[in-house]
Amino acid sequence: MRWWDIDPVLDLERDLFPEDAWSRGMFWSELAHSRGPEATRRYYVALAGDRIVGYAGLAAQGDQGDVQTIAVARDQWGTGLGGRLLTGLLRAATAFECGEVLLECRVDNVRAQKLYERFGFEAIGFRRGYYQPGNVDAVVMRLTDPATAVADPAPPPAPEAGPPSGLPSGPGRPSGPVQGTDLHG
């Protein structure tokens, strides 16, 4: 993800998370820590043509990674895009030499929890009232050894009907299904 991706990412963010969407400033702050030799963040966008249909971000601190966000456009659900974005984050965690990766997930987001479990994440606790407004609890999940999870994730379920999972790149962007800070020149 680069600065020019923030506006379309915000559109998707507001659609998917209307009550607790991140602000423009939050994304700018995260991207400020994603470049250079002291980088502690990695953010990716996924494209279908020239449209951003998903994004994900990871923060690294010492030997621990934290999935900051992961989102997939509704018309891309069931295509495997969430798994590809998560794979990118786990590869980033491995590059940052993280021994474990943590995340929070809404307790009512069973689809996301199943994705994380396929990659080996396990529930380790709850954060009461974590998501506001609405006072919705979060389940805290942890994955030990992200390098192993990327090398051998559990197979995904059969895809649901929907658009094809290949995501060609748009004009002026590097080719490949998931693009991030390490692919933009």
LUMNUFI-875608 format. One line per 2 residues: for each residue x, y, z of N, C-alpha, C, CB. Coordinates in Angstrom, 2 decimals. Glycine has a CB too. Layout:
X:Y:Z:X:Y:Z:X:Y:Z:X:Y:Z ~ ...
This chain:
0.85:-1.17:0.00:0.00:0.00:0.00:0.90:1.23:0.00:-0.97:0.00:1.23 ~ 0.51:2.19:-0.78:1.21:3.47:-0.84:0.21:4.58:-0.57:1.91:3.66:-2.21
0.71:5.81:-0.44:-0.15:6.92:-0.05:-1.31:7.11:-1.02:0.65:8.20:0.03 ~ -1.09:6.86:-2.31:-2.15:7.08:-3.30:-3.26:6.03:-3.20:-1.57:7.07:-4.70
-3.03:4.98:-2.42:-4.06:3.97:-2.20:-5.00:4.32:-1.05:-3.41:2.63:-1.93 ~ -4.66:5.32:-0.26:-5.43:5.59:0.96:-6.89:5.92:0.67:-4.79:6.74:1.73
-7.18:6.78:-0.31:-8.59:7.15:-0.55:-9.44:5.94:-0.95:-8.66:8.21:-1.65 ~ -9.02:5.11:-1.91:-9.85:3.94:-2.21:-9.90:2.93:-1.06:-9.33:3.24:-3.46
-8.83:2.83:-0.29:-8.86:1.95:0.89:-9.87:2.48:1.90:-7.45:1.85:1.54 ~ -9.91:3.80:2.08:-10.89:4.40:3.00:-12.32:4.12:2.55:-10.66:5.91:3.11
-12.57:4.17:1.25:-13.91:3.85:0.74:-14.30:2.43:1.13:-13.97:4.02:-0.80 ~ -13.39:1.49:0.93:-13.65:0.10:1.29:-13.78:-0.06:2.80:-12.55:-0.81:0.76
-12.92:0.61:3.54:-12.95:0.57:5.01:-14.32:1.04:5.53:-11.83:1.46:5.61 ~ -14.81:2.14:5.00:-16.10:2.68:5.46:-17.26:1.77:5.09:-16.33:4.07:4.86
-17.15:1.09:3.95:-18.19:0.16:3.55:-18.21:-1.06:4.47:-17.98:-0.28:2.09 ~ -17.05:-1.59:4.78:-16.97:-2.83:5.56:-17.08:-2.61:7.06:-15.68:-3.54:5.25
-16.59:-1.49:7.54:-16.55:-1.22:8.99:-17.15:0.16:9.28:-15.09:-1.30:9.53 ~ -18.42:0.37:8.96:-18.99:1.72:9.06:-18.96:2.31:10.46:-20.41:1.69:8.57
-19.04:1.50:11.48:-19.11:2.04:12.84:-17.75:2.29:13.46:-19.88:1.10:13.73 ~ -16.72:1.61:12.98:-15.40:1.80:13.60:-14.29:1.87:12.54:-15.10:0.66:14.59
-14.60:2.55:11.44:-13.63:2.68:10.35:-12.41:3.47:10.79:-14.28:3.35:9.13 ~ -11.27:3.07:10.28:-10.05:3.83:10.52:-10.15:5.18:9.81:-8.80:3.05:10.03
-9.42:6.15:10.32:-9.38:7.47:9.70:-8.22:7.54:8.70:-9.24:8.58:10.78 ~ -8.24:8.57:7.89:-7.15:8.84:6.95:-5.83:8.96:7.72:-7.43:10.13:6.13
-5.86:9.67:8.83:-4.66:9.86:9.64:-4.09:8.55:10.17:-4.96:10.77:10.80 ~ -4.95:7.60:10.52:-4.47:6.31:11.00:-3.70:5.58:9.90:-5.64:5.44:11.49
-4.25:5.60:8.67:-3.54:4.94:7.57:-2.22:5.66:7.26:-4.43:4.89:6.33 ~ -2.24:6.99:7.25:-1.00:7.74:7.00:0.05:7.38:8.04:-1.27:9.27:7.00
-0.37:7.31:9.30:0.57:6.98:10.38:1.17:5.59:10.18:-0.14:7.06:11.74 ~ 0.33:4.63:9.83:0.82:3.27:9.61:1.80:3.23:8.44:-0.35:2.30:9.36
1.46:3.90:7.34:2.34:3.90:6.18:3.65:4.61:6.45:1.65:4.54:5.00 ~ 3.65:5.59:7.35:4.88:6.29:7.71:5.91:5.33:8.33:4.58:7.43:8.67
5.43:4.23:8.88:6.32:3.25:9.52:6.57:2.03:8.63:5.73:2.81:10.85 ~ 6.23:2.14:7.34:6.32:0.97:6.47:7.46:1.04:5.46:5.04:0.80:5.73
8.26:2.08:5.50:9.32:2.24:4.51:10.66:2.45:5.21:9.00:3.44:3.57 ~ 11.71:2.10:4.51:13.06:2.37:4.98:13.61:1.28:5.88:13.10:3.67:5.69
14.85:1.44:6.30:15.53:0.40:7.09:14.94:0.20:8.49:16.98:0.74:7.22 ~ 14.24:1.18:8.99:13.64:1.07:10.33:12.16:0.70:10.28:13.81:2.39:11.09
11.68:0.23:9.14:10.26:-0.10:8.96:9.81:-1.15:9.98:10.01:-0.61:7.53 ~ 8.63:-0.93:10.53:8.02:-1.88:11.47:6.62:-2.28:11.02:7.96:-1.28:12.88
6.22:-1.84:9.84:4.89:-2.12:9.32:5.01:-2.65:7.89:3.99:-0.87:9.36 ~ 4.00:-3.44:7.49:3.89:-3.87:6.11:2.40:-3.84:5.78:4.51:-5.31:5.89
2.06:-3.12:4.73:0.67:-2.99:4.28:0.57:-3.39:2.81:0.14:-1.55:4.49 ~ -0.48:-4.12:2.49:-0.72:-4.61:1.14:-2.08:-4.17:0.65:-0.59:-6.14:1.09
-2.21:-4.03:-0.66:-3.51:-3.90:-1.30:-3.62:-4.99:-2.34:-3.70:-2.48:-1.94 ~ -4.85:-5.43:-2.60:-5.15:-6.39:-3.65:-6.03:-5.70:-4.68:-5.84:-7.68:-3.08
-5.75:-5.95:-5.93:-6.43:-5.27:-7.02:-7.19:-6.25:-7.90:-5.45:-4.49:-7.85 ~ -8.35:-5.81:-8.37:-9.09:-6.47:-9.45:-9.19:-5.41:-10.54:-10.53:-7.01:-8.98
-8.39:-5.56:-11.57:-8.26:-4.49:-12.55:-7.54:-3.34:-11.87:-9.65:-4.04:-13.12 ~ -8.16:-2.16:-11.87:-7.54:-1.04:-11.16:-8.29:-0.71:-9.87:-7.49:0.19:-12.07
-9.18:-1.59:-9.44:-9.99:-1.38:-8.23:-9.37:-2.12:-7.04:-11.44:-1.87:-8.46 ~ -9.20:-1.42:-5.93:-8.72:-2.07:-4.71:-9.87:-2.87:-4.12:-8.18:-1.02:-3.67
-9.64:-4.18:-3.95:-10.67:-5.08:-3.45:-10.28:-5.71:-2.12:-10.96:-6.16:-4.47 ~ -9.13:-5.34:-1.60:-8.71:-5.86:-0.30:-7.46:-5.16:0.15:-8.49:-7.36:-0.36
-7.22:-5.23:1.44:-6.01:-4.65:2.01:-5.75:-5.33:3.35:-6.13:-3.11:2.19 ~ -4.50:-5.24:3.78:-4.11:-5.88:5.04:-2.85:-5.20:5.55:-3.88:-7.41:4.85
-2.70:-5.22:6.87:-1.51:-4.62:7.46:-1.03:-5.35:8.70:-1.79:-3.20:7.81 ~ 0.28:-5.31:8.89:0.94:-5.96:10.02:1.89:-4.98:10.68:1.69:-7.23:9.57
1.94:-4.99:12.00:2.93:-4.23:12.77:3.85:-5.24:13.45:2.25:-3.28:13.82 ~ 5.14:-4.93:13.48:6.11:-5.81:14.14:6.79:-5.05:15.26:7.15:-6.34:13.12
6.93:-5.71:16.39:7.62:-5.13:17.55:8.43:-6.26:18.17:6.60:-4.49:18.60 ~ 9.74:-6.19:18.07:10.57:-7.26:18.60:10.28:-8.55:17.86:10.34:-7.43:20.10
9.99:-9.61:18.61:9.71:-10.90:17.97:8.21:-11.17:17.84:10.36:-12.03:18.75 ~ 7.41:-10.12:17.96:5.95:-10.29:17.88:5.36:-9.45:16.76:5.29:-9.90:19.22
4.49:-10.07:15.97:3.75:-9.36:14.94:2.31:-9.21:15.37:3.84:-10.10:13.59 ~ 1.64:-8.20:14.85:0.24:-7.97:15.17:-0.49:-7.62:13.88:0.09:-6.83:16.24
-1.49:-8.41:13.53:-2.30:-8.10:12.37:-3.14:-6.88:12.76:-3.21:-9.32:11.94 ~ -2.87:-5.77:12.08:-3.56:-4.52:12.38:-4.93:-4.47:11.72:-2.73:-3.34:11.92
-5.00:-4.96:10.48:-6.24:-4.92:9.73:-6.16:-5.90:8.56:-6.54:-3.48:9.22 ~ -7.31:-6.41:8.20:-7.42:-7.22:6.97:-8.87:-7.08:6.52:-7.01:-8.76:7.22
-9.04:-6.78:5.25:-10.39:-6.54:4.73:-10.47:-6.97:3.27:-10.78:-5.05:4.87 ~ -11.62:-7.51:2.91:-11.87:-7.97:1.54:-13.25:-7.46:1.12:-11.79:-9.53:1.44
-13.32:-6.87:-0.06:-14.61:-6.39:-0.58:-15.63:-7.52:-0.62:-14.43:-5.79:-2.00 ~ -16.86:-7.18:-0.33:-17.92:-8.20:-0.25:-18.02:-9.05:-1.51:-19.26:-7.53:0.01
-17.84:-8.44:-2.67:-17.96:-9.22:-3.90:-16.77:-10.14:-4.14:-18.11:-8.28:-5.08 ~ -15.79:-10.10:-3.25:-14.62:-10.97:-3.35:-14.62:-12.05:-2.26:-13.34:-10.15:-3.26
-15.63:-12.04:-1.38:-15.69:-13.05:-0.33:-15.80:-14.43:-0.97:-16.89:-12.79:0.62 ~ -15.11:-15.39:-0.40:-15.16:-16.76:-0.89:-14.21:-17.04:-2.04:-16.55:-17.08:-1.31
-13.40:-16.08:-2.45:-12.48:-16.27:-3.57:-11.08:-16.69:-3.13:-12.39:-15.02:-4.38 ~ -10.81:-16.68:-1.84:-9.46:-16.99:-1.35:-8.60:-15.77:-1.16:-8.79:-17.93:-2.30
-9.14:-14.59:-1.44:-8.35:-13.37:-1.32:-7.90:-13.12:0.12:-9.14:-12.19:-1.83 ~ -8.78:-13.36:1.08:-8.40:-13.17:2.48:-7.21:-14.03:2.86:-9.58:-13.49:3.40
-7.19:-15.26:2.39:-6.07:-16.15:2.66:-4.79:-15.68:2.01:-6.39:-17.55:2.18 ~ -4.89:-15.12:0.80:-3.69:-14.61:0.13:-3.16:-13.37:0.85:-4.00:-14.27:-1.34
-4.05:-12.51:1.32:-3.60:-11.35:2.09:-2.95:-11.79:3.40:-4.78:-10.40:2.36 ~ -3.57:-12.75:4.08:-3.00:-13.24:5.33:-1.65:-13.90:5.08:-3.96:-14.24:6.01
-1.51:-14.62:3.99:-0.21:-15.22:3.64:0.85:-14.13:3.48:-0.33:-16.05:2.34 ~ 0.49:-13.04:2.82:1.42:-11.92:2.68:1.84:-11.37:4.03:0.80:-10.82:1.85
0.88:-11.22:4.94:1.21:-10.72:6.28:2.13:-11.68:7.03:-0.06:-10.47:7.09 ~ 1.86:-12.97:6.91:2.69:-13.95:7.61:4.10:-14.00:7.01:2.04:-15.34:7.57
4.21:-13.81:5.72:5.55:-13.72:5.11:6.27:-12.47:5.61:5.45:-13.69:3.56 ~ 5.54:-11.38:5.75:6.14:-10.16:6.31:6.59:-10.40:7.74:5.15:-8.98:6.24
5.76:-11.09:8.53:6.13:-11.39:9.92:7.40:-12.23:9.95:4.97:-12.13:10.65 ~ 7.52:-13.17:9.04:8.73:-13.99:8.96:9.93:-13.12:8.60:8.55:-15.12:7.92
9.77:-12.21:7.65:10.86:-11.32:7.27:11.26:-10.41:8.43:10.46:-10.47:6.06 ~ 10.29:-10.01:9.25:10.57:-9.20:10.44:11.11:-10.05:11.60:9.30:-8.45:10.88
11.23:-11.37:11.37:11.71:-12.32:12.36:10.81:-12.40:13.59:13.11:-11.96:12.79 ~ 9.51:-12.36:13.34:8.53:-12.50:14.42:8.35:-13.99:14.75:7.16:-11.85:14.03
8.42:-14.33:16.01:8.21:-15.70:16.44:6.75:-16.03:16.64:8.96:-15.96:17.71 ~ 5.91:-14.99:16.78:4.48:-15.20:16.92:3.75:-14.01:16.33:4.09:-15.42:18.40
2.49:-14.25:15.97:1.63:-13.19:15.43:0.32:-13.23:16.21:1.39:-13.38:13.87 ~ -0.13:-12.06:16.63:-1.39:-11.91:17.36:-2.37:-11.12:16.52:-1.16:-11.22:18.72
-3.65:-11.27:16.84:-4.69:-10.47:16.21:-5.92:-10.47:17.10:-5.03:-11.01:14.79 ~ -6.78:-9.49:16.87:-8.10:-9.44:17.49:-9.13:-9.57:16.38:-8.30:-8.13:18.31
-10.19:-10.28:16.70:-11.27:-10.51:15.73:-12.60:-10.40:16.47:-11.12:-11.90:15.02 ~ -13.56:-9.76:15.85:-14.88:-9.68:16.48:-15.38:-11.09:16.78:-15.89:-8.92:15.56
-15.98:-11.28:17.95:-16.48:-12.60:18.32:-17.58:-13.06:17.37:-17.00:-12.59:19.75 ~ -18.27:-12.13:16.72:-19.35:-12.51:15.81:-18.87:-12.67:14.36:-20.45:-11.47:15.88
-17.57:-12.54:14.10:-17.04:-12.69:12.75:-16.48:-14.11:12.58:-15.94:-11.62:12.46 ~ -17.38:-15.05:12.44:-17.01:-16.46:12.36:-16.23:-16.74:11.08:-18.27:-17.34:12.41
-16.56:-16.08:9.98:-15.85:-16.28:8.71:-14.36:-15.99:8.89:-16.45:-15.37:7.61 ~ -14.03:-14.88:9.51:-12.62:-14.52:9.72:-11.95:-15.50:10.68:-12.51:-13.09:10.26
-12.64:-15.88:11.74:-12.05:-16.82:12.70:-11.70:-18.14:12.03:-13.02:-17.06:13.87 ~ -12.55:-18.62:11.15:-12.27:-19.88:10.44:-11.03:-19.73:9.54:-13.50:-20.31:9.59
-10.90:-18.58:8.90:-9.71:-18.32:8.09:-8.46:-18.39:8.96:-9.82:-16.94:7.39 ~ -8.48:-17.68:10.06:-7.30:-17.66:10.94:-6.99:-19.05:11.48:-7.52:-16.68:12.10
-8.00:-19.81:11.83:-7.79:-21.17:12.34:-7.15:-22.06:11.28:-9.11:-21.78:12.81 ~ -7.53:-21.89:10.02:-6.91:-22.68:8.94:-5.40:-22.46:8.88:-7.53:-22.33:7.59
-4.97:-21.26:9.25:-3.54:-20.94:9.24:-2.85:-21.30:10.56:-3.35:-19.47:8.95 ~ -3.61:-21.83:11.52:-3.01:-22.26:12.78:-3.17:-21.32:13.94:-1.59:-22.50:12.57
-3.90:-20.22:13.77:-4.16:-19.32:14.89:-5.05:-20.03:15.90:-4.82:-17.99:14.40 ~ -4.80:-19.78:17.18:-5.62:-20.33:18.25:-6.12:-19.20:19.14:-4.82:-21.37:19.08
-7.35:-19.34:19.62:-7.91:-18.34:20.55:-7.18:-18.46:21.87:-9.45:-18.54:20.74 ~ -6.76:-17.30:22.41:-6.05:-17.31:23.69:-6.72:-16.41:24.73:-4.62:-16.87:23.49
-7.77:-15.70:24.35:-8.44:-14.83:25.30:-9.46:-13.93:24.62:-7.43:-14.00:26.05 ~ -10.01:-13.04:25.43:-11.02:-12.10:24.94:-10.69:-10.70:25.42:-12.43:-12.51:25.41
-11.12:-9.71:24.67:-11.07:-8.31:25.08:-12.51:-7.83:25.11:-10.17:-7.41:24.12 ~ -13.02:-7.63:26.29:-14.42:-7.22:26.47:-14.64:-5.81:25.96:-14.82:-7.32:27.95
-15.68:-5.63:25.15:-16.05:-4.31:24.64:-14.99:-3.67:23.76:-16.33:-3.41:25.78 ~ -14.16:-4.45:23.09:-13.04:-3.95:22.30:-13.50:-3.10:21.12:-12.19:-5.10:21.80
-14.56:-3.54:20.43:-15.03:-2.82:19.25:-16.13:-1.85:19.65:-15.53:-3.80:18.16 ~ -15.92:-0.57:19.30:-16.86:0.48:19.63:-17.27:1.20:18.35:-16.24:1.47:20.65
-18.45:1.74:18.24:-19.51:1.58:19.22:-20.10:0.18:19.15:-20.61:2.64:19.00 ~ -20.94:-0.12:20.07:-21.60:-1.41:20.09:-21.10:-2.32:21.19:-21.43:-2.08:18.79
-19.93:-1.98:21.76:-19.43:-2.75:22.89:-19.30:-4.24:22.55:-20.34:-2.56:24.10 ~ -18.74:-4.55:21.37:-18.60:-5.93:20.91:-17.25:-6.48:21.36:-18.74:-6.02:19.36
-17.27:-7.69:21.89:-16.04:-8.33:22.36:-15.18:-8.77:21.18:-16.37:-9.54:23.26 ~ -13.88:-8.89:21.46:-12.92:-9.43:20.48:-12.34:-10.71:21.05:-11.80:-8.40:20.15
-12.13:-11.68:20.18:-11.36:-12.86:20.54:-9.92:-12.56:20.14:-11.92:-14.17:19.83 ~ -8.99:-12.83:21.04:-7.57:-12.64:20.76:-7.03:-13.99:20.29:-6.78:-12.11:22.03
-6.35:-13.96:19.15:-5.82:-15.20:18.57:-4.31:-15.07:18.39:-6.51:-15.52:17.20 ~ -3.63:-16.21:18.50:-2.17:-16.21:18.38:-1.73:-17.35:17.46:-1.49:-16.34:19.77
-0.71:-17.06:16.69:-0.06:-18.04:15.84:1.41:-18.07:16.22:-0.25:-17.71:14.32 ~ 1.90:-19.24:16.59:3.33:-19.36:16.84:3.98:-19.90:15.57:3.62:-20.30:18.06
5.16:-19.42:15.28:5.94:-19.81:14.11:5.22:-19.53:12.79:6.29:-21.27:14.19 ~ 5.06:-18.25:12.44:4.36:-17.89:11.20:5.01:-18.47:9.95:4.29:-16.40:11.07
6.31:-18.72:9.96:6.97:-19.28:8.79:6.41:-20.66:8.46:8.49:-19.37:9.01 ~ 6.13:-21.46:9.46:5.57:-22.79:9.25:4.16:-22.70:8.71:5.59:-23.60:10.55
3.37:-21.76:9.21:1.98:-21.60:8.75:1.92:-21.23:7.28:1.26:-20.54:9.59 ~ 2.85:-20.41:6.81:2.87:-20.01:5.42:3.31:-21.17:4.54:3.79:-18.80:5.21
4.24:-21.98:5.05:4.74:-23.09:4.26:3.70:-24.19:4.10:5.99:-23.65:4.90 ~ 2.81:-24.34:5.09:1.88:-25.47:5.07:0.55:-25.13:5.72:2.50:-26.67:5.77
-0.21:-24.11:5.17:-1.52:-23.83:5.76:-2.49:-24.95:5.43:-2.06:-22.48:5.26 ~ -3.51:-25.09:6.26:-4.56:-26.07:5.97:-5.21:-25.70:4.66:-5.62:-26.14:7.13
-5.69:-26.67:3.88:-6.31:-26.33:2.60:-7.59:-25.53:2.81:-6.62:-27.60:1.80 ~ -7.84:-24.56:1.93:-9.06:-23.77:2.06:-10.28:-24.59:1.66:-8.98:-22.49:1.21
-11.46:-24.18:2.13:-12.67:-24.86:1.68:-12.90:-24.57:0.21:-13.89:-24.42:2.53 ~ -13.78:-25.34:-0.41:-14.09:-25.12:-1.82:-14.60:-23.71:-2.00:-15.14:-26.14:-2.32
-14.17:-23.02:-3.07:-14.61:-21.64:-3.27:-16.11:-21.55:-3.49:-13.89:-21.02:-4.45 ~ -16.68:-20.45:-3.01:-18.09:-20.16:-3.26:-18.21:-19.58:-4.66:-18.66:-19.18:-2.18
-19.42:-19.59:-5.18:-19.63:-18.97:-6.48:-19.31:-17.49:-6.39:-21.08:-19.18:-6.98 ~ -18.71:-16.96:-7.39:-18.37:-15.55:-7.38:-17.33:-15.25:-8.44:-17.85:-15.12:-6.01
-16.73:-14.08:-8.36:-15.77:-13.69:-9.38:-14.52:-14.56:-9.32:-15.39:-12.23:-9.22 ~ -13.79:-14.66:-10.39:-12.57:-15.45:-10.38:-11.58:-14.89:-9.38:-11.95:-15.51:-11.76
-10.72:-15.78:-8.84:-9.80:-15.35:-7.79:-8.57:-14.66:-8.31:-9.39:-16.53:-6.97 ~ -8.27:-14.74:-9.60:-7.10:-14.04:-10.13:-7.34:-12.55:-10.10:-6.79:-14.50:-11.56
-6.39:-11.81:-9.63:-6.54:-10.37:-9.52:-5.45:-9.69:-10.33:-6.51:-9.91:-8.05 ~ -5.73:-9.35:-11.58:-4.70:-8.70:-12.38:-4.39:-7.31:-11.83:-5.14:-8.60:-13.84
-3.19:-6.85:-12.12:-2.79:-5.53:-11.63:-3.33:-4.45:-12.55:-1.26:-5.43:-11.53 ~ -3.41:-3.25:-11.99:-3.90:-2.12:-12.75:-2.77:-1.37:-13.43:-4.67:-1.18:-11.86
-3.10:-0.33:-14.18:-2.08:0.42:-14.89:-1.09:1.07:-13.93:-2.73:1.49:-15.77 ~ 0.17:1.02:-14.28:1.20:1.66:-13.48:1.56:0.91:-12.21:0.76:3.02:-13.13
1.09:-0.32:-12.05:1.38:-1.10:-10.86:2.11:-2.37:-11.26:0.09:-1.43:-10.07 ~ 2.93:-2.90:-10.34:3.59:-4.16:-10.64:2.57:-5.27:-10.80:4.59:-4.51:-9.54
2.93:-6.32:-11.54:2.01:-7.43:-11.73:1.99:-8.32:-10.50:2.40:-8.25:-12.95 ~ 0.94:-9.15:-10.39:0.81:-10.07:-9.27:-0.49:-9.87:-8.55:1.97:-9.92:-8.31
-0.98:-10.90:-7.86:-2.28:-10.81:-7.26:-2.35:-9.94:-6.00:-2.75:-12.15:-6.94 ~ -1.30:-9.88:-5.22:-1.29:-9.08:-4.00:-0.07:-8.19:-4.05:-1.29:-9.96:-2.71
-0.28:-6.90:-3.92:0.82:-5.96:-4.05:1.00:-5.19:-2.77:0.60:-5.01:-5.22 ~ 2.22:-4.89:-2.41:2.46:-4.18:-1.17:3.69:-3.31:-1.26:2.61:-5.14:-0.03
4.11:-2.82:-0.12:5.20:-1.86:-0.08:6.48:-2.41:-0.67:5.44:-1.42:1.32 ~ 6.71:-3.72:-0.58:7.96:-4.26:-1.11:7.90:-4.43:-2.63:8.28:-5.59:-0.45
6.76:-4.24:-3.26:6.66:-4.41:-4.70:6.57:-3.09:-5.43:5.46:-5.25:-5.03 ~ 6.27:-2.03:-4.72:6.19:-0.71:-5.36:7.58:-0.09:-5.34:5.16:0.23:-4.65
8.02:0.40:-6.49:9.36:0.96:-6.60:9.42:2.30:-6.00:9.80:1.02:-8.01
